[in-house]
């Protein structure tokens, strides 16, 4: 399979998501497919399942997509979005248990080196020792 | 007089009205221990349901219930979207094509839907969430003892109030630790509101149809 693992950033705030994506871009340029979304369907703070689905599609890579989220609702909505994907795509998307900004930067850096989805996820999750 | 609405539309409309009526209260509860958006989110979700009520009423019962879940998932915007959405999507799928579900069908389907919400939220009863009301309600409906709408209302209210002394272990409220105590959980309260509206409307319909 070609290409690098994609990164999706899901925040309650569009500003946070966009800013995080800016930091990732500065680190890894355009080597990594990247998409972000933030805000609820009414434009306020929150997350939007439909927007997460579109972001996953925008950052799609056959090698998989790692999603970085901020607070609980972003995680729940991202998991819901993953379940709405076609079954063959679903297995190639993970929601990382990591802080959103640091996790996104670490994951993207790992992805830019050509690592697989598991390694990308582990790179992000190293920041949250469990 | 307008022509009578089909049963599902009446149930859905009752819930939409109840959520709208209590939206500010839910937001105020969420302001105390969460992020002050539960009522706003629920209002948006059920307003989207209300817009589709005629189309929902024309669908088979189970499919209409599942469609309500999908609408909530796509429109609510907070964690309550996937949680309530999962509940109704699973409930609808379990009810399937049963044209007029009986109590036992409903209890069985609600048990499966409850389990789906537990899996979605990675939560169990006792953590100061909607499950603290949902699970007692499912237990109440399970079995043969007759249950009235007021039994359901009393059960839901007592279960919701029982979340007040609990320490939140899920969601934003869990960040507050012990400071989450002495507050009514907004999700428990919204589950109570929905259950009370559904039970009262269901009972009215049964009476109109001469059933018990």
Interface residues (C-beta under 8 A of the other chain):
Chain A: X12 X40 X41 X42 X44 X45 X46 X47 X48 X49 X50 X71 X72 X73 X76 X77 X79 X80
Chain B: X35 X37 X40 X41 X44 X73 X74 X75 X76 X77 X78 X79 X81 X82 X83 X85 X86 X120 X121 X170 X171 X172
